[in-house]
Amino acid sequence: MIGRAKKKPFGEFLYDKLMQDGSGARPVVAVFLLEVRRSRKRFPEMAERDSVWLTPAEANRRVDEPDVERLLLKFGRMVERGRRLP
């Protein structure tokens, strides 16, 4: 994606990550909103990832991380109310 990211994080989430050596980690991920200007048809991880446009509600149904679900719902409420994004 090509665009302009907001300077302040919109939120953050934790997730469980399995490392290559078999150990586990629980990284904190800061989420920044991005005003997308255009997207690329080809990108480095295209063999491992699908790129699709979804509404926040649709994205929320595909996620199995409670903190990410919370952020998607928060974003969806802002969009529905026509509020200016932070």
N, C-alpha and C positions, 0 to 999 in steps of 0.2 A: 504494500500500500504506500502511496505517496501522498503526503499532506502535511498539515501542521499540527503538532501535538500541543496540548495545553501544558503550561508550565507547572501547575500544581496537580498532584495525584488526585484522581477521582475517588480512589479507595485502595484497599489492599486485600489480599487473601493469602492463606496458607494452603499448602497441599503436600501430600506425601509423595516423595520421589525415591525411586529405587536407583541406586547408583550402579555403575558398571561392575564394581567390586562386590556387589551384593548387599552392601550396607544401605541404610536408609537415611534420608534427610527430610527436613520440613522447612523448605525455603519460604520466605515472605516475598510476595510478588506485588509490586506497586503498579497500579493500573492508571494509565493516562488516557484521556479521551483524545481521539485523533480526528480532525476534520479532513476527511479523505477527498483529495482532488482528483485522483485517478488510481487505477490499480493496474498491475502488470499481469500479462497473460502467463509469463514464465517467471518463476522465482526459485531460489535455491532449494527449498524444501518441498517442491511441488510433487515429488514422488511419494512423500510421506503424509501430505496434508491436502485436504479439500478446501477450496476457497469458494464460499457461498455467502450471499447476502441474506440475512434473516432479521425478522423483527426481534426486539428484546424478548418478547414472550416465546417465540419459536426457539430462540437460542437457549432460553431458560429450560425448555423441555428437553434439550439435548445434553445438559450439563448435570454432572453428578457430584458437584462440589458445593456445599451449602453457602460458603462465603462468596463464590462466584455467582450463584443464584441470587443472593442478596444484592450484589452490585447490578446485575441485569435488571432486577425488579426496580431498583432505585432509578436506573437510567430510563427504563420504560415509563415510569411515572412522570419523569421530567419531560419526556418526549410527548406523552399523551396530553399533558397540561400546557404544552406549547411554551414551556419555560425556556429561557435562555440557558444554554449550558455553561457551567462554571469555567 
